[in-house]
Amino acid sequence: MPSFYKFFALIPFLPLLWIYRLVIFIRNFCYDHAIFEMTKLPALVISIGNLSAGGTGKTPLTILLANLLRAPGWKVAIVARGYRRQKKGLIVVSDGHQIFADLAEAGDEPLLMAQACPGVPVLVDEQKKVAAAAAVEKFSPRIILVDDGFQHRQLHRDIDIVLIDAQTPLSNLWWFPAAPMREPATSLRRADFVIRNTGGGQAGTSAAEKYTSAKVFSGALQSAGWRQLTNVAEKLLPLDFVRAQPVVLVSGIAQPERFRAAVERLGARIVDEIKFRDHHRYHENDLQTIAAARKAAGARYILTTSKDAVKLAVCPEGAAEPIFVLETAFVLEAGFGQIFLDTVAQMAANKSY
């Protein structure tokens, strides 16, 4: 829908928009001025969040940071909400050595983090402060990473990392009819680090420095290789494995256009694309639809994302199809790692546990 028509279509929601803005302003004011109390824990709490809903790379960045912190010996745990999982309450997804929860209990992103972060316990709860307190009680971590934690202000954090889309002007995030937004760009004043996700494009359009004195770095998801859906432990196939091959894309992520662009850069010939809503749970009829689409389009392979792979892998029908997963890693510009680790070490040394 063109922006002109979208503007008029959203006019009836203007009162709700302004009420939402007022609620967010009051809530932040109360936390900023200690009117609302935050839960403080005997661990260094690092939040990874954003200003808008979905698609900025929080989970891949959380995985990167967990493994970065583990390398020099920090004891780390991850807590998350477990969006759209079927079970409620506190769940220990992993103790760092064994995964205890399935997809229904954990949710797709926590399960992905548990698989990608050996040695790091992962816990989920609707209230992240509950999951964080449980992590302290059960695993005694020195550092807790809070996935999607910027708006969860009930939990005191020592470091706030905020991701923004480098292609989206921050001034557009809060003004009608822009959506989806969570907070205005001025909330970046609470950040300690800002990461501009360039998404393969050019950084700089977001002008984060206008709103914050935080350290600003750029980064993006980079393709690492392909693996067959059912062969998690095998060595990755090279990126050019799909070059010139007819393929069908399947994804249920916030920004499927980025997945398509990555596959196009790798030279695959996309003959069909099936897009589901973010966090979609795959069922037998979905696999039947995907298989039929591959056959009808004459595609050789079905290509999907690592986030979708954890859900497709539990479908027995998936093993019968030539499904390949694009493995990626969040890569940040040189210099971030050492500055981040130095900041963590300094804050940990000054924190009373």
ZINORHU-V218635 format. One record per pair of residues at least 6 apart in sequence whose C-alpha atoms are under 8 Angstrom apart, sorted by sequence separation. I is the first residue (numbers start at 0). GAP is how many residues later the second one is. D is the distance in Angstrom with one decimal. If there is no record, write none. Layout:
i->[I:I]
gap->[GAP:GAP]
d->[D:D]
This chain:
i->[29:30:49:68:69:92:93:113:124:134:171:172:187:196:263:293:311:312:30:68:92:93:113:123:172:173:195:208:226:293:49:91:92:102:113:122:172:173:207:226:293:48:91:92:101:112:122:134:173:226:47:65:90:100:149:172:173:195:225:226:65:149:172:173:224:225:248:65:92:109:122:131:149:172:223:224:225:47:92:109:170:224:225:47:90:109:120:169:170:193:223:224:90:98:169:202:223:225:98:222:273:308:86:87:92:84:85:86:92:95:105:120:127:84:85:86:255:301:303:305:84:93:187:193:195:197:198:199:301:302:303:304:305:84:85:92:95:96:127:190:192:193:194:195:196:197:198:199:246:248:271:300:301:302:303:304:305:84:95:96:188:189:191:192:193:194:195:196:197:198:245:246:247:271:299:300:301:302:303:304:305:83:84:95:96:187:188:190:191:192:193:194:195:196:242:243:244:245:246:247:248:249:250:251:252:253:300:302:81:82:94:95:96:127:186:187:188:192:194:195:241:242:243:244:245:246:247:248:249:250:251:252:253:81:82:94:95:128:185:188:241:242:243:245:246:247:248:249:250:251:252:271:81:93:94:95:128:161:184:185:239:241:242:247:248:249:251:252:270:81:93:94:127:238:239:251:252:270:81:92:93:251:270:91:92:93:161:278:281:79:91:92:159:160:163:165:280:281:286:290:91:92:159:160:161:162:163:164:165:166:283:286:90:91:158:159:160:161:162:163:164:165:282:89:90:158:159:160:161:162:163:164:165:281:283:89:90:158:160:162:164:166:88:89:166:88:89:165:166:168:169:87:88:165:166:167:168:169:87:165:166:167:168:169:165:166:222:89:165:249:89:164:77:79:81:163:76:77:78:79:80:81:75:76:77:78:79:80:81:94:74:75:76:77:78:79:80:247:76:78:79:80:247:258:80:246:79:69:78:247:58:62:66:61:65:79:247:78:245:246:249:62:78:245:246:247:248:249:250:58:62:65:244:245:246:247:248:249:250:252:244:245:246:247:248:249:252:78:244:246:251:250:76:198:76:76:75:78:74:75:76:77:78:79:80:74:75:76:77:78:79:73:74:75:76:77:78:79:73:75:77:65:228:61:228:229:228:61:58:57:228:229:38:57:228:40:42:41:227:228:40:227:228:227:228:45:47:226:227:42:43:44:45:46:47:48:49:225:226:42:43:44:45:46:47:48:50:225:226:41:42:43:44:45:46:47:48:49:225:226:42:44:46:47:48:224:225:46:47:48:223:224:46:222:223:224:222:223:57:222:223:56:221:222:55:220:221:55:220:221:55:220:221:46:219:220:44:45:48:50:218:219:44:45:46:47:48:49:50:51:218:219:43:44:45:46:47:48:49:50:218:43:44:45:46:47:48:49:217:218:37:38:39:40:45:47:216:217:37:38:39:216:36:37:38:39:37:216:51:30:50:51:52:51:52:51:52:50:51:50:51:50:50:50:56:55:23:59:13:20:56:9:6:6:5:107:157:111:83:111:82:54:108:111:54:107:110:53:54:107:107:107:102:102:63:63:59:60:67:59:68:56:43:43:43:41:42:41]
gap->[6:6:6:6:6:6:6:6:6:6:6:6:6:6:6:6:6:6:7:7:7:7:7:7:7:7:7:7:7:7:8:8:8:8:8:8:8:8:8:8:8:9:9:9:9:9:9:9:9:9:10:10:10:10:10:10:10:10:10:10:11:11:11:11:11:11:11:12:12:12:12:12:12:12:12:12:12:13:13:13:13:13:13:14:14:14:14:14:14:14:14:14:15:15:15:15:15:15:16:16:16:16:17:17:17:18:18:18:18:18:18:18:18:19:19:19:19:19:19:19:20:20:20:20:20:20:20:20:20:20:20:20:20:21:21:21:21:21:21:21:21:21:21:21:21:21:21:21:21:21:21:21:21:21:21:21:21:22:22:22:22:22:22:22:22:22:22:22:22:22:22:22:22:22:22:22:22:22:22:22:22:23:23:23:23:23:23:23:23:23:23:23:23:23:23:23:23:23:23:23:23:23:23:23:23:23:23:23:24:24:24:24:24:24:24:24:24:24:24:24:24:24:24:24:24:24:24:24:24:24:24:24:24:25:25:25:25:25:25:25:25:25:25:25:25:25:25:25:25:25:25:25:26:26:26:26:26:26:26:26:26:26:26:26:26:26:26:26:26:27:27:27:27:27:27:27:27:27:28:28:28:28:28:29:29:29:29:29:29:30:30:30:30:30:30:30:30:30:30:30:31:31:31:31:31:31:31:31:31:31:31:31:32:32:32:32:32:32:32:32:32:32:32:33:33:33:33:33:33:33:33:33:33:33:33:34:34:34:34:34:34:34:35:35:35:36:36:36:36:36:36:37:37:37:37:37:37:37:38:38:38:38:38:38:39:39:39:40:40:40:41:41:42:42:42:42:43:43:43:43:43:43:44:44:44:44:44:44:44:44:45:45:45:45:45:45:45:45:46:46:46:46:46:46:47:47:48:49:49:49:50:50:50:51:51:51:51:52:52:52:52:53:53:53:53:53:53:53:53:54:54:54:54:54:54:54:54:54:54:54:55:55:55:55:55:55:55:56:56:56:56:57:58:59:62:64:65:65:66:66:66:66:66:66:66:67:67:67:67:67:67:68:68:68:68:68:68:68:69:69:69:79:80:83:83:83:84:85:88:89:89:89:90:90:90:92:93:94:94:94:95:95:95:96:96:97:97:97:97:98:98:98:98:98:98:98:98:98:98:99:99:99:99:99:99:99:99:99:99:100:100:100:100:100:100:100:100:100:100:100:101:101:101:101:101:101:101:102:102:102:102:102:103:103:103:103:104:104:105:105:105:106:106:106:107:107:107:108:108:108:109:109:109:110:110:110:111:111:111:111:111:111:112:112:112:112:112:112:112:112:112:112:113:113:113:113:113:113:113:113:113:114:114:114:114:114:114:114:114:114:115:115:115:115:115:115:115:115:116:116:116:116:117:117:117:117:118:119:121:122:122:127:127:128:128:129:129:130:130:131:131:132:133:134:140:141:159:161:162:162:164:167:169:170:171:171:189:194:195:195:196:198:198:198:199:199:199:200:200:200:202:203:207:208:265:266:269:269:269:270:272:273:303:304:307:310:310:311]
d->[5.4:7.0:7.3:7.9:6.8:5.8:5.7:7.3:5.4:7.2:6.0:6.6:7.9:7.6:7.6:7.4:6.3:7.7:7.7:7.3:5.4:7.2:7.2:5.7:7.5:6.1:6.8:7.4:7.3:7.6:7.7:6.9:4.8:6.7:6.0:5.8:5.6:7.9:7.5:7.5:7.1:6.3:7.0:7.8:7.5:7.5:7.8:8.0:6.8:5.2:6.2:6.7:7.4:7.8:7.0:7.8:5.2:7.8:5.3:5.9:7.9:7.9:6.6:7.5:5.3:4.8:7.4:7.8:7.9:6.8:7.0:7.1:7.2:7.3:8.0:5.5:6.4:7.8:6.0:7.7:7.8:5.2:6.4:6.7:7.1:7.4:7.8:8.0:6.6:7.6:8.0:4.8:7.0:7.0:5.8:6.9:7.0:7.6:7.8:7.5:7.5:6.6:6.3:7.7:7.3:7.2:5.0:5.0:6.9:7.3:6.8:7.6:7.5:5.2:6.0:7.7:7.2:7.7:7.2:5.9:5.9:6.0:7.9:6.5:7.4:6.6:7.8:6.6:6.0:5.7:6.3:5.4:6.3:6.1:7.7:7.0:7.4:6.4:7.8:7.3:5.2:6.2:5.9:6.2:6.0:6.0:5.2:7.9:6.8:7.2:7.4:5.3:4.6:5.0:5.0:5.4:5.9:4.4:5.5:5.8:6.4:7.9:4.8:4.9:4.7:5.0:4.6:5.2:5.5:6.6:6.5:6.0:6.0:7.7:7.5:6.1:6.2:5.9:6.3:7.0:7.7:6.3:7.7:4.0:7.8:6.1:4.7:6.0:6.5:5.9:6.3:5.4:6.1:5.1:6.2:5.8:5.3:4.7:5.0:5.9:6.5:6.1:6.7:5.9:7.4:7.3:7.1:7.2:5.7:6.0:7.5:4.2:7.9:7.3:7.9:5.5:6.9:7.6:6.7:8.0:7.1:4.5:4.9:5.5:5.8:5.8:4.8:4.5:4.9:5.2:4.4:6.5:5.1:4.7:7.9:6.8:4.3:6.8:5.5:7.5:6.9:4.6:5.5:6.0:7.0:5.4:6.0:5.9:6.1:5.1:4.2:6.7:7.3:7.7:4.2:7.2:5.4:7.5:6.5:7.6:6.2:5.2:7.4:7.5:7.9:7.9:4.7:6.4:6.1:6.9:5.0:6.6:7.5:6.6:7.4:6.0:8.0:7.9:6.1:7.4:5.1:5.5:6.7:7.7:5.3:7.0:6.3:8.0:6.2:6.7:6.3:5.4:7.1:5.9:7.4:5.1:6.3:6.2:6.5:7.1:4.5:7.1:4.9:6.0:6.4:5.8:6.3:5.8:5.5:6.9:6.9:6.7:5.8:6.6:7.5:5.2:4.7:4.9:4.7:5.1:5.1:5.1:6.8:7.2:5.3:5.9:6.5:5.8:6.1:5.9:6.0:6.6:7.7:7.3:6.8:5.7:6.6:7.9:7.3:6.7:7.8:7.5:7.8:4.6:7.5:5.3:7.7:7.4:7.0:5.8:5.3:7.2:6.5:5.2:7.8:6.7:4.5:7.2:7.4:6.2:5.8:5.8:7.2:7.4:5.8:6.4:7.5:7.6:5.1:7.8:6.4:7.1:7.0:7.8:5.7:7.7:5.3:6.2:5.8:6.5:5.1:6.8:5.7:4.9:4.7:4.9:4.9:5.0:7.3:7.9:7.6:7.3:6.0:6.4:5.6:6.6:4.9:7.7:7.9:7.8:7.9:6.8:6.1:7.5:6.1:7.6:6.1:7.9:6.5:8.0:6.8:6.1:6.3:8.0:6.8:7.4:6.2:5.9:7.2:4.8:7.0:6.7:6.0:4.7:5.8:6.5:5.9:6.1:5.7:7.3:6.4:7.3:7.8:5.6:4.9:4.8:5.0:5.1:6.4:7.7:6.7:6.9:5.7:6.1:6.0:7.8:7.7:7.8:7.7:6.7:6.4:6.3:6.7:7.2:7.8:6.0:5.2:7.2:5.0:6.2:6.5:5.7:6.3:6.1:7.9:5.3:4.8:4.9:4.7:5.1:5.1:6.7:6.3:5.8:6.2:6.0:6.2:7.1:7.2:7.4:7.1:7.4:6.6:7.1:7.9:6.7:6.5:6.5:6.6:6.7:7.8:6.3:7.1:6.5:7.3:6.9:7.4:7.5:7.4:5.6:7.7:6.0:5.5:4.4:6.0:7.3:7.2:5.5:6.1:6.6:6.1:5.9:6.1:5.8:6.0:6.7:7.1:6.2:5.3:5.0:4.6:4.8:4.9:4.6:5.3:4.3:7.9:5.4:6.9:7.9:5.4:6.1:6.1:6.1:6.4:5.5:5.2:6.4:4.9:7.3:6.6:7.3:7.0:5.7:4.6:6.0:5.9:5.0:6.5:7.6:7.4:5.5:6.1:6.8:5.5:7.3:6.2:5.0:7.0:4.4:6.8:7.3:5.4:6.7:6.1:6.1:5.5:6.2:5.4:6.2:6.0:4.3:6.6:6.5:5.5:6.1:7.3:5.8:7.7:7.5:6.9:5.6:4.7:6.0:6.3:6.4:6.3:4.9:7.6:7.9:5.5:6.7:7.3:5.3:4.7:4.9:4.9:4.9:4.9:7.0:4.1:6.1:6.6:5.9:5.9:5.9:6.2:6.2:6.1:5.9:6.8:6.0:6.5:7.7:7.4:7.5:7.2:5.9:4.7:4.8:5.3:6.6:7.0:5.2:5.6:7.8:5.2:7.0:7.2:7.2:7.9:7.9:5.8:5.9:6.2:4.4:6.8:6.4:5.2:5.4:7.2:5.4:7.1:7.3:7.4:6.4:7.2:7.7:7.9:8.0:7.6:6.8:7.6:5.7:7.4:6.9:7.7:7.8:6.9:6.7:7.7:7.5:6.7:6.6:4.9:6.6:7.4:5.7:5.6:7.8:6.5:6.8:7.7:7.0:7.5:6.6:6.6:5.8:7.6:5.7:7.3:7.8:7.8:6.5:7.6:7.4:6.5:4.6]
